[in-house]
Amino acid sequence: MLSNTAVPKYYGRFRELVIKGEIPVCEQISMEMNRIDDLIANPGIYYDDEKVEGWIKFCENELTLTDGSDLHMLESFKLWGEQIFGWYYFIEKSVYVPPEDGHGPGHYEKRSIKKRLINKQFCIVSRGAAKSQYESYIQNYFLNVDTTTTHQVHTAPTMKQAEEVLAPMRVSINRAKGPLFKFLTEGSLQNTTGDKANRCKLFSSKKGIENTLTGSLVEIRPMSIDKLQGLNSRINTVDEWLSGDIREDVIGALEQGASKNDDYLIVAVSSEGTVRNGPGDTIKMELMDILKGDYINPHVSIWWYKLDNIDEVNNPDMWIKANPNLGQTVSYEVYQQDVERAEKAPASRNDILAKRFGIPMEGYTYFFTYEETQPHRRRDFWNMPCSLGADMSQGDDFCAFTFLFPLRGGMFGVKTRCYISSTTLMKLPLAMRSKYEEFIDEGTLIVLEGTIIDMDEVYDDLDEFIVSQQIDVRSFGYDPYNAKGFVNRWETENGSFGIVKVIQGAKTESVPLGEIKKLTEERMLLFDQKLMSFCMGNCITLEDTNGNRKLYKQRREQKIDSVAALIDAMVAYKENKEEFM
């Protein structure tokens, strides 16, 4: 029954247990609960319990598990599915009405149209939560019950992973447990010309799984923009979109086509990823903005399970924060074994923290945690003294300059400005070029024409920028590689005072790196630019036999140059501290 006052059944159960303290939840789930409470209180949003129960009954009466056993839907699945099937709203729409007698012109009249509220759902939940089963239940329902659906797509990093969603569907077809599936699977695939009533209506084919009665098809596609763009698929499921192998915004590619349909749906499920600065990170930042209320989007459902901090890894009572199906689809014993393995085998620690506990790997292998790389609110530092750091390149890396502004209370402001050649930009893969264009748009990445960066052109632009921003440069630290011409000109035009040569290496970098790390931990390094956040997110460190750390990057495309320039600026500042008194 459609109601704008009803409390969702399964959310109500869950909420009560959370309030009683019987189910611990992380910060992200708590924020999502606040959003659901707002939906309940909104008189313009309606809840349909029959739609929810219809989906659950269909799954439990008609479908089977992959081993052929009966299906009893998990409470977490009911909770997630309730968001999709339970919420509706109405819009006023002009609808063309043809003449009753079939003659003459028709007319338009305003009608109230019912629409499903949720068109995107993101589930970030740890390994072993049976995520693929949930996707299979969604696809199965729309294939066999919803007659408005025509094209459905499932995608995953590998075709083997994608098959995990279709496999249960094939088992259900072969077993035909319930009355609907028995009807749909009766007849013969060989009967293509005889009585239609005796033909099989639901079957596996080379295309995927087809239902000729509803005219719908579920197919699997490779997780690539080239294979997903241009589709007009109404129902879509995306598996492991935070995988380290995914460097493209496949969800965005699917949505371009899906959004052409009324009541389209994208369900994206994944365990936490182990790669920084991919499209997944961008999506997670947007989801956090929605959860915090900085960006209002009632059409997105977010179930983000994780431990709140690494200390909870040693507390089994908290593990359910990361996996709501713990003890049902995966045992506590398996989790305990992984905790012990993480201690004994450091190489596996990162994967376990991310995949089992929802803790981003980057916080424990990369130098800066995910939280530490999040930009601060925008600030300007007009006419303020600063230390300038330079890390210069004429090749594929950024030619980077970072401005370090000493502030009150031991804080520092940071701005960066980088340069690349147009040739370098054009050689980038599409996904990375899109990322660079964000930096270009914010004015932190300057593109210079040509194959090799002209350092005189860099100098002229930087000098103009310093003057226009009224920046008071009182010290200048630089890495000597490729810097001779630039430094000579700087010394000629500005004098030799305050110039510091910073030799890269663990012995030189370790102390300023430690100081910068402490500042970021305490949120005292104030940066507001996406490019700076990007470079910080790429930083890892190598440690020598004496425990000294050196800045490093894992892959060529993971630029760290703005941070390298920040180190140079910090060294120069410390050697010329009296100039800032």
C-alpha distance (Angstrom), angle and dihedral (degrees) to the residues before:
residue distance angle dihedral
M1 . . .
L2 3.81 . .
S3 3.81 111.4 .
N4 3.81 137.5 163.9
T5 3.81 92.1 -158.3
A6 3.82 102.8 47.2
V7 3.81 123.1 111.3
P8 3.81 111.9 -132.8
K9 3.79 107.9 -104.2
Y10 3.80 101.0 -135.1
Y11 3.78 95.4 36.4
G12 3.82 88.3 50.3
R13 3.82 90.7 55.4
F14 3.79 91.5 46.6
R15 3.80 93.8 46.5
E16 3.80 92.5 51.5
L17 3.82 92.1 52.4
V18 3.80 91.3 47.9
I19 3.82 91.9 50.7
K20 3.81 90.2 48.8
G21 3.80 89.1 53.2
E22 3.80 93.2 -118.4
I23 3.82 92.6 118.9
P24 3.83 117.1 40.7
V25 3.80 114.4 -149.9
C26 3.79 134.3 -167.9
E27 3.78 125.5 -118.5
Q28 3.81 93.5 -96.0
I29 3.82 94.1 53.6
S30 3.80 89.7 46.7
M31 3.81 90.0 54.3
E32 3.82 91.2 48.3
M33 3.81 88.8 52.8
N34 3.80 88.8 55.4
R35 3.81 88.8 53.5
I36 3.81 91.3 51.0
D37 3.81 90.3 48.7
D38 3.81 87.1 55.0
L39 3.83 90.3 52.7
I40 3.80 90.6 51.6
A41 3.80 90.7 51.5
N42 3.83 93.3 47.2
P43 3.86 110.4 97.5
G44 3.80 90.0 -159.0
I45 3.82 93.2 61.6
Y46 3.81 120.0 77.6
Y47 3.81 132.1 -157.4
D48 3.81 121.2 -146.3
D49 3.80 111.5 -162.7
E50 3.82 92.9 -179.7
K51 3.80 92.3 61.3
V52 3.80 91.0 51.4
E53 3.79 94.4 46.7
G54 3.81 90.6 44.5
W55 3.81 91.1 57.8
I56 3.82 92.6 46.6
K57 3.83 93.7 47.1
F58 3.81 91.5 47.6
C59 3.81 91.2 52.7
E60 3.80 96.1 44.9
N61 3.82 95.8 42.0
E62 3.80 99.5 41.0
L63 3.79 109.9 25.3
T64 3.79 133.5 68.1
L65 3.77 137.3 -161.3
T66 3.81 118.7 -101.0
D67 3.81 90.8 -96.8
G68 3.82 89.5 55.6
S69 3.82 94.9 -107.9
D70 3.80 124.2 134.8
L71 3.76 118.6 -80.0
H72 3.80 121.3 -123.9
M73 3.77 108.6 -179.9
L74 3.80 117.4 -124.4
E75 3.80 117.9 -118.0
S76 3.81 90.3 -122.1
F77 3.82 90.5 56.5
K78 3.81 90.3 50.5
L79 3.80 88.5 50.6
W80 3.81 93.3 50.7
G81 3.81 95.2 40.6
E82 3.80 91.3 48.8
Q83 3.79 88.2 64.4
I84 3.80 91.1 56.0
F85 3.79 100.8 39.9
G86 3.79 100.8 29.3
W87 3.81 107.3 56.1
Y88 3.82 126.0 75.3
Y89 3.77 140.7 161.0
F90 3.80 136.2 -171.7
I91 3.78 130.6 -122.4
E92 3.77 130.4 -170.1
K93 3.79 110.5 -120.3
S94 3.78 135.2 175.6
V95 3.79 108.3 -121.4
Y96 3.79 125.3 -169.4
V97 3.81 112.3 -123.5
P98 3.83 115.9 -164.1
P99 3.82 119.1 -140.6
E100 3.80 114.7 -84.1
D101 3.80 94.0 -128.4
G102 3.78 94.0 44.2
H103 3.78 92.6 -117.2
G104 3.78 130.3 106.3
P105 3.78 128.8 8.2
G106 3.75 123.7 -35.7
H107 3.75 125.8 -138.9
Y108 3.78 142.6 -131.6
E109 3.77 122.2 -116.6
K110 3.77 132.9 178.6
R111 3.77 115.4 -109.8
S112 3.77 134.0 178.0
I113 3.81 108.8 -116.1
K114 3.82 122.2 -160.1
K115 3.82 113.9 -135.9
R116 3.80 133.0 -177.7
L117 3.81 108.5 -111.1
I118 3.81 100.1 -145.9
N119 3.81 118.9 64.6
K120 3.81 97.6 158.7
Q121 3.78 130.2 40.3
F122 3.80 125.0 -177.1
C123 3.81 119.5 -164.8
I124 3.80 116.0 -175.7
V125 3.77 105.1 -178.0
S126 3.77 133.8 149.4
R127 3.78 128.6 -93.0
G128 3.79 115.2 -78.4
A129 3.82 96.6 36.1
A130 3.83 93.4 115.4
K131 3.79 91.9 -116.6
S132 3.82 93.4 161.4
Q133 3.81 90.3 58.2
Y134 3.78 90.2 57.2
E135 3.81 91.5 51.1
S136 3.81 89.2 49.2
Y137 3.83 91.2 54.1
I138 3.82 90.6 52.2
Q139 3.80 94.1 48.0
N140 3.81 92.7 44.5
Y141 3.79 94.0 54.0
F142 3.78 95.8 50.0
L143 3.79 91.7 44.1
N144 3.79 95.7 52.9
V145 3.82 108.6 21.6
D146 3.80 108.7 28.9
T147 3.81 104.8 71.7
T148 3.83 92.9 -170.8
T149 3.79 92.2 68.1
T150 3.79 118.8 94.7
H151 3.81 110.9 158.7
Q152 3.80 124.6 34.4
V153 3.80 126.8 177.8
H154 3.80 133.7 -164.4
T155 3.79 120.8 -171.6
A156 3.80 134.7 -178.0
P157 3.83 137.0 165.8
T158 3.82 90.4 -95.2
M159 3.79 133.0 24.3
K160 3.81 88.4 -123.5
Q161 3.81 90.0 59.3
A162 3.79 91.1 45.6
E163 3.79 90.6 53.0
E164 3.83 89.2 61.5
V165 3.80 88.0 75.3
L166 3.79 95.9 47.4
A167 3.83 95.4 42.8
P168 3.84 95.4 73.0
M169 3.80 89.0 47.3
R170 3.80 90.7 54.8
V171 3.82 91.1 48.5
S172 3.80 90.3 51.9
I173 3.81 90.3 50.8
N174 3.80 92.8 50.9
R175 3.80 93.3 45.4
A176 3.84 98.1 39.9
K177 3.78 95.1 -166.9
G178 3.81 101.7 169.7
P179 3.83 133.2 52.4
L180 3.82 95.1 -105.3
F181 3.81 94.0 52.1
K182 3.81 91.4 43.9
F183 3.80 88.7 54.7
L184 3.81 93.6 45.0
T185 3.79 95.0 47.3
E186 3.79 98.9 42.7
G187 3.75 116.6 109.7
S188 3.76 128.5 36.3
L189 3.77 136.2 -67.8
Q190 3.81 86.7 -140.9
N191 3.79 90.8 59.7
T192 3.79 98.6 88.2
T193 3.78 100.8 139.5
G194 3.79 105.2 30.0
D195 3.78 131.4 76.2
K196 3.80 109.6 -24.2
A197 3.80 90.3 -144.4
N198 3.79 88.7 65.6
R199 3.77 95.6 48.9
C200 3.82 122.9 102.9
K201 3.79 107.6 -107.1
L202 3.83 100.4 -172.6
F203 3.79 118.6 46.9
S204 3.80 147.8 136.0
S205 3.78 116.7 -101.6
K206 3.78 139.2 166.9
K207 3.82 87.7 -88.1
G208 3.82 94.1 54.7
I209 3.81 125.9 -98.2
E210 3.79 117.3 -18.2
N211 3.78 133.8 -164.0
T212 3.80 109.6 -166.0
L213 3.80 91.8 -174.9
T214 3.83 94.1 61.0
G215 3.80 92.9 27.2
S216 3.80 90.8 -126.4
L217 3.80 133.1 139.7
V218 3.81 132.0 -165.2
E219 3.78 112.2 -159.0
I220 3.78 133.8 172.7
R221 3.77 120.3 -128.4
P222 3.82 133.3 -170.5
M223 3.81 113.1 -100.8
S224 3.79 96.3 -107.8
I225 3.79 131.4 116.8
D226 3.82 89.7 -130.8
K227 3.82 90.1 58.6
L228 3.82 96.4 41.9
Q229 3.79 105.6 39.8
G230 3.77 116.9 96.8
L231 3.81 95.6 24.9
N232 3.79 119.6 134.9
S233 3.78 95.3 -153.5
R234 3.81 116.2 153.7
I235 3.82 98.9 -165.2
N236 3.81 119.4 42.1
T237 3.78 135.5 173.0
V238 3.79 122.7 -168.3
D239 3.80 121.1 -163.4
E240 3.82 126.1 -155.9
W241 3.81 95.2 -6.7
L242 3.83 88.7 166.5
S243 3.79 91.9 59.5
G244 3.78 116.1 133.5
D245 3.78 90.6 -123.5
I246 3.80 92.7 62.6
R247 3.80 113.6 90.4
E248 3.83 97.7 157.7
D249 3.79 133.9 74.8
V250 3.81 96.1 -112.0
I251 3.81 92.6 164.3
G252 3.79 90.4 57.4
A253 3.81 90.0 48.2
L254 3.82 91.4 53.1
E255 3.78 93.0 45.7
Q256 3.82 92.4 55.5
G257 3.79 89.4 67.8
A258 3.80 100.2 28.3
S259 3.81 93.9 54.6
K260 3.81 89.5 66.9
N261 3.82 86.8 73.0
D262 3.78 127.0 75.8
D263 3.81 112.9 -113.3
Y264 3.80 93.8 7.6
L265 3.78 117.0 175.6
I266 3.81 135.0 -153.0
V267 3.81 117.8 -175.6
A268 3.81 111.4 -171.5
V269 3.81 117.9 -174.0
S270 3.78 128.8 177.1
S271 3.75 146.2 144.7
E272 3.80 115.9 -116.0
G273 3.79 115.8 -70.4
T274 3.77 132.5 -122.2
V275 3.82 100.5 -147.9
R276 3.79 126.8 85.6
N277 3.81 127.6 -139.6
G278 3.77 96.2 14.8
P279 3.81 123.6 132.6
G280 3.81 87.7 -91.0
D281 3.81 90.9 66.1
T282 3.79 90.3 51.6
I283 3.81 90.6 51.9
K284 3.82 91.7 47.3
M285 3.79 90.6 53.2
E286 3.81 89.8 52.1
L287 3.82 90.7 48.1
M288 3.81 90.4 51.9
D289 3.79 90.1 51.6
I290 3.82 88.8 53.1
L291 3.81 92.6 47.0
K292 3.80 92.4 49.1
G293 3.80 91.7 48.1
D294 3.80 95.0 -116.1
Y295 3.79 88.1 119.6
I296 3.81 118.7 32.4
N297 3.80 113.8 -145.4
P298 3.82 115.2 150.1
H299 3.82 90.9 178.5
V300 3.82 92.8 73.5
S301 3.81 124.6 79.6
I302 3.83 115.8 -159.7
W303 3.81 125.4 -167.2
W304 3.79 105.3 174.0
Y305 3.80 113.3 172.7
K306 3.81 121.2 -170.9
L307 3.76 144.8 125.7
D308 3.79 112.5 -89.7
N309 3.80 93.4 -134.6
I310 3.79 140.3 1.0
D311 3.82 93.0 -105.6
E312 3.82 88.7 71.5
V313 3.81 90.1 66.0
N314 3.81 87.2 82.3
N315 3.81 93.1 50.7
P316 3.84 112.5 77.9
D317 3.81 90.3 -168.2
M318 3.81 88.1 67.9
W319 3.80 97.9 47.6
I320 3.80 92.2 89.6
K321 3.83 86.5 69.5
A322 3.80 86.8 72.7
N323 3.81 98.3 37.1
P324 3.83 119.5 27.2
N325 3.83 89.2 -171.6
L326 3.80 95.0 56.6
G327 3.79 109.8 139.4
Q328 3.82 90.8 24.5
T329 3.80 109.4 57.0
V330 3.81 96.2 14.3
S331 3.80 129.5 20.4
Y332 3.78 131.1 -120.2
E333 3.82 86.3 -124.0
V334 3.81 90.8 63.2
Y335 3.79 90.4 50.3
Q336 3.80 91.7 48.6
Q337 3.80 90.8 50.5
D338 3.80 89.6 52.6
V339 3.81 91.7 50.0
E340 3.81 89.6 53.0
R341 3.80 91.2 45.4
A342 3.82 90.7 51.8
E343 3.79 89.2 56.3
K344 3.81 95.6 46.2
A345 3.81 98.4 38.1
P346 3.82 111.2 40.4
A347 3.80 90.7 -175.1
S348 3.80 89.8 67.8
R349 3.81 95.3 43.4
N350 3.77 96.9 88.7
D351 3.79 94.3 51.5
I352 3.81 92.6 46.5
L353 3.81 94.1 48.9
A354 3.79 91.0 50.5
K355 3.80 102.3 37.2
R356 3.81 100.7 36.0
F357 3.80 102.6 31.4
G358 3.80 105.2 24.5
I359 3.80 93.0 -121.3
P360 3.82 109.8 142.1
M361 3.77 109.8 -114.6
E362 3.74 91.9 -138.4
G363 3.80 92.7 74.1
Y364 3.78 91.3 63.4
T365 3.79 106.0 32.8
Y366 3.76 99.3 28.7
F367 3.77 117.9 67.9
F368 3.79 96.8 -119.9
T369 3.79 123.2 45.3
Y370 3.76 120.1 -123.7
E371 3.81 90.3 -105.8
E372 3.80 92.1 50.9
T373 3.80 91.4 57.1
Q374 3.80 94.4 56.1
P375 3.84 111.1 112.1
H376 3.79 122.1 -114.9
R377 3.79 125.2 -129.9
R378 3.77 114.0 -69.5
R379 3.81 116.5 -82.0
D380 3.78 133.9 173.1
F381 3.80 125.4 -147.9
W382 3.80 102.5 -159.5
N383 3.79 116.9 177.8
M384 3.79 92.6 -4.3
P385 3.82 125.7 137.6
C386 3.77 115.3 -105.5
S387 3.76 145.3 172.8
L388 3.80 114.7 -125.2
G389 3.81 122.1 -146.6
A390 3.81 125.1 -165.9
D391 3.81 132.4 -161.9
M392 3.79 106.6 176.0
S393 3.77 131.3 -160.5
Q394 3.77 136.6 165.5
G395 3.80 95.2 -168.6
D396 3.80 135.2 57.4
D397 3.80 96.0 -42.5
F398 3.79 124.3 83.6
C399 3.77 118.9 -92.5
A400 3.79 91.5 -133.3
F401 3.80 135.5 -163.6
T402 3.79 122.0 -178.3
F403 3.80 125.1 -168.9
L404 3.82 116.9 -149.2
F405 3.83 115.9 -162.4
P406 3.84 117.5 -166.9
L407 3.83 108.8 -138.9
R408 3.77 136.5 -176.1
G409 3.77 120.4 -73.7
G410 3.81 94.8 29.7
M411 3.80 92.9 -67.0
F412 3.80 125.8 135.4
G413 3.79 131.3 -152.2
V414 3.80 118.6 -143.0
K415 3.80 133.9 -159.3
T416 3.78 127.5 169.6
R417 3.80 135.8 -162.4
C418 3.81 122.4 -172.7
Y419 3.80 138.3 -177.4
I420 3.81 134.5 -149.8
S421 3.78 134.4 170.4
S422 3.82 122.2 -104.7
T423 3.80 89.0 -121.6
T424 3.80 91.3 57.2
L425 3.80 90.8 50.0
M426 3.80 93.9 50.6
K427 3.82 92.6 50.3
L428 3.81 92.3 58.2
P429 3.82 121.4 106.5
L430 3.79 113.0 -103.1
A431 3.81 95.6 -105.4
M432 3.81 93.7 50.4
R433 3.81 92.4 43.4
S434 3.80 87.8 55.6
K435 3.80 88.8 53.5
Y436 3.83 91.4 49.9
E437 3.80 90.4 49.8
E438 3.82 88.3 60.7
F439 3.80 88.3 58.3
I440 3.79 91.3 46.2
D441 3.80 90.2 51.9
E442 3.82 92.5 51.5
G443 3.83 89.9 50.7
T444 3.81 97.6 -117.6
L445 3.82 97.6 107.3
I446 3.79 118.0 57.0
V447 3.81 119.9 -163.9
L448 3.81 116.2 -147.5
E449 3.79 120.9 -163.8
G450 3.78 118.1 -109.3
T451 3.76 141.3 40.0
I452 3.81 98.0 -80.0
I453 3.79 125.3 41.0
D454 3.80 113.1 -110.8
M455 3.81 105.1 -136.1
D456 3.80 93.0 -157.5
E457 3.80 88.0 56.6
V458 3.81 89.0 49.2
Y459 3.80 90.9 49.8
D460 3.82 92.7 50.2
D461 3.81 93.0 49.3
L462 3.80 94.1 45.1
D463 3.78 92.2 47.4
E464 3.79 90.5 51.0
F465 3.81 90.1 48.8
I466 3.83 92.5 50.8
V467 3.79 91.2 50.8
S468 3.82 94.4 45.1
Q469 3.82 92.2 49.3
Q470 3.82 92.0 43.8
I471 3.81 91.7 -127.8
D472 3.80 116.0 174.9
V473 3.84 104.7 -145.3
R474 3.82 109.1 -163.0
S475 3.80 100.5 165.1
F476 3.79 135.0 24.1
G477 3.81 124.7 -158.2
Y478 3.80 121.2 -173.8
D479 3.78 143.1 176.3
P480 3.84 104.4 -124.2
Y481 3.82 94.2 -136.8
N482 3.83 108.4 112.7
A483 3.80 89.9 -14.2
K484 3.81 105.2 106.5
G485 3.82 99.3 98.7
F486 3.81 94.1 41.6
V487 3.83 93.7 47.9
N488 3.81 93.1 46.4
R489 3.80 90.2 53.9
W490 3.82 91.2 45.4
E491 3.80 90.8 51.6
T492 3.82 91.6 47.3
E493 3.80 94.2 50.5
N494 3.83 100.4 34.6
G495 3.81 106.2 24.0
S496 3.79 129.4 -109.3
F497 3.80 97.8 -88.8
G498 3.82 116.4 114.7
I499 3.80 95.7 13.8
V500 3.82 112.7 135.3
K501 3.80 126.9 -175.9
V502 3.83 109.7 -142.2
I503 3.80 114.4 -161.1
Q504 3.81 110.5 -151.5
G505 3.78 116.7 -123.3
A506 3.79 142.3 97.8
K507 3.81 94.0 -83.7
T508 3.81 92.3 57.1
E509 3.80 100.7 32.9
S510 3.79 102.2 44.0
V511 3.82 99.5 78.6
P512 3.84 98.0 44.4
L513 3.81 89.4 43.4
G514 3.80 89.4 55.3
E515 3.80 91.1 48.5
I516 3.80 92.6 48.7
K517 3.81 90.7 47.8
K518 3.82 91.2 52.9
L519 3.80 90.4 49.8
T520 3.82 92.2 51.8
E521 3.82 92.1 46.9
E522 3.79 89.6 56.2
R523 3.85 92.5 41.0
M524 3.80 89.5 -118.8
L525 3.82 95.9 126.8
L526 3.80 101.3 84.4
F527 3.81 112.7 -155.4
D528 3.80 126.2 154.2
Q529 3.82 104.6 178.5
K530 3.80 126.9 103.9
L531 3.80 91.3 -141.3
M532 3.80 92.1 57.7
S533 3.79 90.4 47.8
F534 3.81 89.8 49.6
C535 3.81 93.6 52.3
M536 3.81 92.9 45.3
G537 3.79 89.8 51.0
N538 3.81 90.8 56.3
C539 3.81 97.3 52.2
I540 3.75 121.7 114.0
T541 3.79 125.5 163.5
L542 3.79 134.9 -136.6
E543 3.80 119.4 -146.9
D544 3.82 124.6 -145.6
T545 3.81 126.9 -148.2
N546 3.81 90.6 -87.5
G547 3.81 93.2 54.8
N548 3.82 94.1 -105.7
R549 3.79 115.7 143.8
K550 3.79 129.6 -137.8
L551 3.79 127.0 -164.2
Y552 3.80 114.0 -109.6
K553 3.81 142.1 165.1
Q554 3.79 127.3 -142.0
R555 3.81 99.1 -143.2
R556 3.79 136.0 21.3
E557 3.80 94.3 -113.8
Q558 3.81 92.1 53.1
K559 3.81 98.4 90.0
I560 3.81 118.7 -158.5
D561 3.81 99.0 168.0
S562 3.83 96.9 116.5
V563 3.81 89.5 55.9
A564 3.80 91.4 47.2
A565 3.82 87.6 53.2
L566 3.82 89.0 47.6
I567 3.81 89.6 57.5
D568 3.81 89.8 51.5
A569 3.81 90.1 50.1
M570 3.83 91.4 49.7
V571 3.82 92.7 50.2
A572 3.81 91.4 48.8
Y573 3.81 91.1 47.3
K574 3.81 93.0 52.9
E575 3.80 92.4 48.6
N576 3.81 91.5 50.1
K577 3.78 100.2 34.9
E578 3.81 93.5 133.9
E579 3.81 88.7 66.5
F580 3.79 89.9 64.2
M581 3.79 97.5 51.2
